[in-house]
């Protein structure tokens, strides 16, 4: 029985909370006048951009703000008790026992030197004083609850012996060991594949129902919040700007920032040419540079001088007709919230050019010494990272490569860049074979033609060089211009191209936001006039509003320069929005290849079907088939026999004769340009239902 039954009112009650961090220079307000309640068994989502104060609220609840953080106003009540009145011993008893927190990175919560069972059993032994035998019994029960296979083996394993998804499930199990009344989840699925994310979210919802646990779910993913939560609180620059039930806020939004967030994410129906995303203008204000009046005023389409910028706090007001729906907008009753803001800027779909890149039956195998792995001396084992990859990419086309971690996407990128050479098959750039030419042996033009934009903009820039110098260095390497003046002019033109102010040339990377750093990475990629850009998860580390701006920038550059974009991602929402064709990979194989419309409509490969089902969509009018993949992607060291997907496929029972277990399916043409690698019959494929349906369908 959950501890939440011990009290009647709200489990968590935050009232006018203000939190500041104190530096030698100034007090920095991080959270201001923040209020929210979480009822027993309720899940409340906390959403907003990085730096808006979501995690600070969570740390304020836990009273874990560090040496320079302090609650300067308001109260946090847990089961009616003011958390500020608890002494250290009482606070320690509440943390982990009655309030548990799950962080974004699972290994930050796990001790790599302790077995999983030891880490799980110490929670109730310390907090409840139960015996080790009873604690182990409970650990086995919770391991089964989080749907991990072979609980005894898991308890005896070390964290590094588990996958990322399994590690996160262990952290959830650890949080549940004392059956807390409140569970705080801080971006718990950001580091996970979309299929693992779907399984973890499904698990959290089931456990919430089973244990009656109240949840505070922190995320920047609106689709995840829709699928997980009962109510939502939208935060901007330290303040709650809109709160209400999921349907109130998603269907009747009454704050310009909430509206702007939804316009910047790709929902079904968004189209990069006809209905492009609209990025939020301007930049997120730093805590010590907030504007007077409404914090969102300088970026707001409804800004009214003299009203929105008056130097007075903006209060939260109820939305007329909705008792628990509140907004922090001075023009709430004046604005027609149902009216379209302004027509999107439409663009022509660029004409498809000639084939610039062609891969034919490309294989990449690695030899791994087997003596360490299998105890057999002088033996090697093949790791088949890529298996018979074949595709063409045209000038000006966007080809998306999707799949879970371990499917071979990054190996494919390394082969293309020349960081690895192929085991078999051919790679042609403008009809010239480059598959056996490593990057150090490629000529300058070939290196300049194929460039890469990486996932994490923080790791790709030299912290000790200015932005301008880093772009100039790329221009020097690619032999652009005959003088420093020519290269300087080109560097400034590249800053214009990625829509950064020219004065950024003298700035250091630490002075830039994540989105600005990614723009510098894009500018550097185009320093040699890149014709093919491999974008490896280029927006996954960015806020949704910044994602829209960076995606729009890539599309704009592509139209101007007829660039071929190879977009590696596991986010099928953004893939559907910007790609012309999609290649789905699983365990080194291309299991489906076709136009975006073909891949996102039935018939699907069973793996594509599961990927689509896993995509969280922030639209209450969308119906989605629910498919949760069991297990993890098999190891490329020991792949399954037959079809690579057969160990996780829920369609396998419909194929007779053991074909799935014994034979790799051949690649079949379902329609012009649409290929699929599956044993299902044409009739079975034709009878597949759509995974995602909108209200109009």
N, C-alpha and C positions, 0 to 999 in steps of 0.2 A: 504494500500500500504506500502511495506517495505521501511525502511530508506535507504536500499542499493542502491536504484535507484538515490540517490542524487549525486553519484560519478561514474566516469568512471573506472579508473584503479583498482588495487587490493584493496579489503576491508582491508586486513591485509598484511603488508610487514615487515618481520623480516630480518634484514640484518647484518650478522656477529655479532650476539648478544653474549656477554659474561657476565655471572653472577657469582659473588662470594659471599660466606658467610664469615664473619670475626669473628674469635674467639680470645680469649686472647692469644692463642698460635700461630696461623697462619691464612693466607688467604686460604680458601678452594674453588678452582674453581669448580663450579657445572655445568655450561654450557659454552661451548667454541666455538666461531666461528660458530654460528648456524644461518642458513638462511632458510626461507620458505616464500612462498606467498600463500594467500588464495584469490581466485577470487570471485566475486559476485555469489551467488548461489552454490558455490563449497563446497564439504566436503573433508577435508584433514585429514587423519589418522596419529597419532603420536604413534609409537609402540616401545617397548623395555622393558628390564627387570627393576625391581624395582631399583631405584637409578640412572637410566640413565639420568634423568633430564627432563622428560616429564612434570611433574607437575610444576617444577621450571620455564619452558618456559611459561606455562599458567599464573603463578603468576607474571612473568615478564611482560607479556602483560597487565595484570590488574594493574601493579605497586603496588603489594601487597606482597612484599618480607619480610616484618617484619623489626625489628630494625637492625638486623645484615646482611641482604641481600642487595646487591647493584649491579646495572648494571655497569660493568666496561669497557664495549666496545660495539660498534655497536649501531643500532637504531631499535626502534619498531615504525612503522608508521601505524596509523589507518585512513583510507580514506585520505591518504596523509599527515596527521598531525603527527608530532613527539610527541609521548606520553610523552617524557621527558620535553617538553616545557609547558605542561598543569599545571595550578595552581590547588590547592586542590579543588576549587569549580568547575572548568571545568572538572576535573577528576571524581568528584562525579556525575556530570551530564552524563558523558559518561558511567560510570559503571552502570549496571542495566537498563539503558535507551537504549544505543546503543550497548553495549557489555554485554552479560549476561553469567553467568557461572553456570553449573550444577555439583554438587559434587557427590562423590561416595555414601555417606551415606545421604539419604534424610532428616533424622531427625536433621542433623547438620544445615540444612537450614530453618527448620520450628520451629516456636515458639510454644512450647506445651501448653502455656496458652492462645493463641489466636485462635479464630475460623478461619477456612480456608478462608472464604470469606473476613474477615478483612485483612488477610495477603496478599491476592491477590489484593484487591482494593487499598491498600495503595501504590502499585508500580506506577500506572499511576497518582494517585492523587498527589504524591510527585514529580515525574519526569515531568509530563505534565500539572499539575494544573487543571485537569478535575474534574467535580463534582462527588460526591459519587454515585449518581444514574447512571451516565454514566459509571463510573468505574465498578459498579455491572453488568450492561448490558454487558460490555466487558468481565467480569469474567465469566458470564454464557456462553458466546460464546466460550471462550477459554477452559472451562471445557468440552464443547461438542466436541471441536477440539481434546482434548486428550482422547476422548472416555470413559469418566467416566459416569456411570449411575446416573439418578436422580440428576441433577446439583444443584437444590435448597437444597436438603438434604446434599450434599457434602459441599456446601458453609457454612452451619450452623453447620457442624461437627468440632470437634477438631482433630488434627493430629493423636492422639492415637486411635481414633475410625476407622482409615483406615488401610488397609493392606499395606505391604511394597511396592507392586506394585502401589497401589493407591497413596501412599505418594510420590513416585518418579514421578508419572504423575502430581501431584500437583506442585512439584518443577519445572517440565518442563513448566507447565501452567504459573507459576509465572515468569519464564524467558521470556515467550512469551508475557506477558501482555503489554509490551511497544514495541512489534514487533521489536526486536533488529536486527541490520545488521549482527552481529557476535555472534554466540552461541558457547561457549567453554564447552565441555562435558568431565569431568575428571572421567574415569571409571564409567559411570553412571549406569551400569547394573551388576556390580560385585556382589553385595549383593542380587541379585534377582534370583528366580528360572528360569530355562532355558525357560519355556513357557512364563513367564512374560517378560523375557529378549527379546524374539522374538517379543512380542507385542510392547514393548517400542521402539525397534529398528525400527520396521515397522512404528510406530507413528512418530519417529524423521524424518525418510525419507519423509513421507507424508507431515509433517509440513514444512520441508525444501523446498519442491516443492511448497506448498501453499503460504508461506510467502517470498520465494526467499532468505532465510537466509543462509549466509555462515557459515560453521561449522568447528571447529577444534576438532576432536574426538580423545581423548587420551585413549588408551587401550593396554593391553598386549595380547588381544585375536585377533589373525590374521584373524580368520573366521568372527568375527564381523566387522572388518575393511573392509574385502572384500565385505560384504553385505551392508555396510553403505556408504563407501567413494568412491570418484573419484580418488584421489591420495593418496600416502602413503609416510611417512618419517620415516625411521628406525633409532633409536638412540641407541648409545652405549657409556657409560661412559662420558656423557656430550656432545657428538658430534653427528651430523647427519652423518651416514655412507652410506646411500643410499636413494635416493628420485626418484620418478617417478610416472607414472600412475599405477593403480592397476595391469593391465595386464603386463606392463613392468617389474615391480618388482617381481610379483608372477611367471611369466613365463620365464623371462630372468634375474634372479637375478645375480648381479655382485659384491657382497661383501660376503666374507667368513662368516661374522656374520649372514647375512640374510639367507644364506644357512644353517648354523648351527641351527638357530631358526626353520626352516622348518623341519629339520631332527629330531628335538626333540618333535614334536607334532604328535599325532596319526591321520593320514589321512586315508581315505578308502583304504584298501589293506594292511595296517600295520598289522603285526602279531607278537605276543610276542615271538614265536619260530622261524618262518621262516624269518621275516623281522622286527627285534626289533628296537625300537627307539634308536637313538644315542645321548647321553647326551653331552653337551658342556664340554670339559675337563677344569679343573682348576676352579678358582673362579673369580667372578666379582671384579675388583680392587677398593679399597677405593679411594675417590677423592684425598687424599694427598699421595697416593702410586701408581699413574699411571706410567706405564713404559715409557721409552724414545721411541720416534717415534710413531708407530701405537699402539693405546690403546689396540686393540684386539690381538696384536702380540703373547703374551705368550699362548693364547688359540687357535691359528690359525693353521689349517692343512697345509697352504701354506706359513708359516713363513720362511723368508730367512734372515739369519744373515748378518749383514753388510748393509742391505737395509732397512728392516722393523723396525730395532731397532736403526737407526741413529737418533741422537738427533735434529730433525727438524720437524716442523709441516707437517702433511700429508694433502695435499689440496683435495678439492672436484673436480673431473674431469668428464666431460661428457662421457657417454658410446657411443662408435662409432656407428653412424647410428640412435641414439635416442637423439633428441635435448634436451628434458626435463628430461632425465634419467641420474642421476649423481651418482657417487660412490666415496668413500674415500679409495681407495685401490691402493697401489703402483704397484701391479702386475696385475692390471686389464686387460691389453692387452695380458699378457702372459698365463693366466690360461684358460684351456678349461672348461668353466663353464657347458657345457652339459655332460661332462664325469662323471660317478659315482665316488665318492671319494674313497671308498674302500668297498669291500663286507661286509655286516653285519655278525656278529658272530651268526651262527645258532645254535640252541639247540634242543635237542629231547623233544617232548611233553611227560611230565611225565605220567606214567601209573596211572590210577585211582585206588585208594585203597578202602578199605571197608568203609561202612557208619559209620561216627563218631558222627554225630549229626542228630537228627530226631525230627521234630515238627509235631504234629498231632492236627488239629482243635483247635489251640491255640486262645483263646479270652482274651482280656484285656479290662475291663470296669472300669471306674472311676465314683464314685458317687460325684456329685457336688451339694452343697446346692443351691436350686432354689430360696430362698427368696431374695437374692441379685440380681439375674439375672432376675427373673420374678415377683417379688413382692408377692410371695406366701410363707407364713411361713410354716415351718416344712415339706417342700417338698424337694425331691431330684430328680435330673435328671441324667441319665446315659450318660457318654461320651464313645462311643465305639471306642477306639483307635486302637485296632486290632480285626479283625473279621475273625475267621476260617482260621488261617494261617497253611498251611501244606506244608512241603518240607523236603528233605533229603540233607545232604552235605557229600561228600566223602573225604577221606584222600587225600591231595594234590590237591584238586579242588579249583577253584576260582568261587564263586557264587556272582554275583552283585545284589544288591537290589537298585532299582531306583524308583524315584517318586518325586513329588513336596513337599515343606514344608507342614507339616500337614497330610501327607499320612500315617504316622505310622512307618516310618523307625527307628526313634530314640527309640520309645517305644519297638519295636522288639528287639533292641540292649540291652535295659535295662533289658528285660525279660531274655535274654540269659545270661547276666552278673550276674544276681541275684540281681540287684538293685531294681527290682520289681518282684512280683510273679504273676502267671497267674490267671485269673478268671475261666477259663475252658480250658480243653485240656491238652496235655502232651508235655514235652521237655525231650528227652533222650540223654544223653552223654554216648557213649559206651554201650548203652542198659540200663543204669541206669536212673531212673526218677529224675530230678532235678527241676521240674517246681515250686514246693512249698518250695524250700530251698533257703532262702535269702542269700546274699553273706556272711553275718557275721556268718551264720550257716554252710557254705560249708567248707569241709576240704581243707587243703593247696593245695593238688594236683589238686582238681577241680578248685580252684581259679587260679592256675598256668596254667592249661590247656586252659582256655578261657581268653584271654587278649585283650586289646583294644588299638588302636592307634587313637588319636583324631584329629579333624580338625585343630585346631589352636595350633601349636607347642609353641607359645609364652606363652600360659596360662597353659601348662601342666607340666612345670618344676619349681622347687622351686628356686627362684632367689637368695637365700642366701646360696645355697649348690653347691659345684663343681659338674661337670658332673660325675666324677668317684664316688663320694659319693652317688649320686642319684641312680646309677646303683647298687652299693654295698648294699644300703638299700633294694632294691628289692631282691637281692640275699639272704640277711639275712631273710627277711620276708618269702621267699619260702624255707628256710632251706637248701640252697645249701652249700655243703662243711662242713668240720669240723673245719676249722681254717681260720683266717684272710688271711693267705697267699694263701690258695686255692681260696677264694672268690676274692682276688686281681687278681690272674691269670685268673679267669673266666671273671672278669670285662674287663680286657685287651683283652681277646679273643672276647668278645662281641663288643668292639670298632673295632676290626679287621673285625668282621662279617658285621658291617654296614659301613665299609670302611671309618672310621675316624682315624686320626693319634693318636697313644697312648698318645702323650703329651696332647691331649685334656682332659684327665682325670683330670688335675689340673685347667682347665679353668672354669670360671663362665658362666652361660647361656647368659648373656649380651654380652659376647665376641664371640658368635656364630651367624652365619647367620640363616635365617629361615629354609633352607634346612638342615643345620647341626643340628639344634634343633630337627627337625623331625626325623633325624637319631638316636639321643639320645633317643627319645620317642620309636622308634622301638627296639633299643637295650634293653631298660628297659622292653618292652613287652615280649621279648624273654629270659629274665633273668631266668624265671622258666621253660624254654623249652616249651613254648606255643605250643599247638597242633592246636588250633583254634584261629585265630586273627580276631577280628572285627575292620575293618578299616573304620572309620566314616569320609568321605570326607578328606582322609589324604593328598591330594595334592592340594586341591582347594585354599588354602591360599598361594601357592608357585608359583614362576615364571615358565613359560613353560619349560625353560631349566632345572630347578631344578626338576620339575615334572618328567621329563624323567629319571633323575638319581635315584630319590626315588622310582619310579615305577619299574625300572630295579632292584633295590636293593631288593624290596619285592619279585619279581619273583625269583631272585637268591636264597634268603633265603628259599623260598617255595620249590624250586627244591632240595636243600640240606637237608631240614628237613621234607619234605612231609607235610608241614603245610597246613591246610584248611584255606582259606582266604575268609571272608565274607566282600565284598567291597561295602559300602554304598556310593552312589553318585547320582548327578543329571546330571553329564557330560557324555552323552552317547558316545562321541568320545573315552574317556579313557576306558569306560566300554566295548565297542566293541573290543578294543585292547587287554585287559588283561583277560576278563572273559571267563569261560567255559560255564557257564549257567547264565541266567538273570531272576530275579523275579521282575515284575513290580507291584508296589503298588499304590492304589488310595483310599483315605479315609478309611484306615484300611483294605481294601480287597486286596487280590492277584488277579489282573485282567488278568495277563498273566505270564506264567512260561515255560521256554524251554531253549534249547541250544542257544548260541549266534547267530548262523546262522539262527535258526528258528525264533527268536524274531526280528532279523534285516531284515528279508525278509517277503513279504506278504505270507499268510494273517496275519494281525495284529489285536490286539484289537484296537478300535478307539483311546483310550488314548495313547497307544504305538505309533500309527501312528502320533499323534500330537506331542509327545515327539521327535520323530525322525525328524519331519519337523522343529522343533525349534532349532536343533543343528547347530550352525554356523560351516561351513567347509571351511578351508583355501585352496581351490582348485578351480581354475577357470574352470576346466573341468567337474565339478560335477553339475548335474541338480537336483534340489530339489523341491518336491511338496510344495506349500505354504499353510500351515494351521495355522491360528492364533486362539488360544482358547479364547473365550469370557468369561468374568467373572473370579471370583476367586474360589479356592477350597472351597466348602461349609464347614461350621463349623461342627465339630464332635458332638457338642451339639445339633444341629438340622439338621441331615443329610436328604437328599432328600429321598422320597419314591422310591421303586423299585431299579433300577440299580443306584449305587452311582454316576456314571458318566453322567447320562442322562441329567442333567441341562446344560452341556457344549458340548454334543455330536452332531456333524453335520450329523451323520448317523441315528439319532433317527427317522427322518421322514420316513425312509425306512422300519421301523418295524411296522407292523399293529397291531391293537387290543389293543393299549395302554400298551403293555407288559413292555416297558422300564419304564413307570411311576408307574407301579403297582407291579412288581415282580423282586426280585433280581435274576439275571440270574444264572443258575447252571454252575458249572465248567465242561467244555467239553474237551475231548481229540481229538485234530486235527491230531496228529501224535504221534509216540512213543516219550514220554518225553515232549510233547508240550501240555500245557493246556491253555484254554482261558475262561473267564467268560463274555459272551456276548450273546444277543438275536439275532444277525444277523444270517441268514441262512447259510448253508454250501455253497450254490451257490453264495450268496453275498460276503462271505469271499473269495471264490475262484477267484472272479472277481476284487479283490483289486489290484491297481497298486503299484509298488515299489515307496517309498517316495524318496529314494536317488538313482540316476543313474549316473554312470561314463560314460565317452565318449566311452568306449569300449562296453558298454551295449546297 
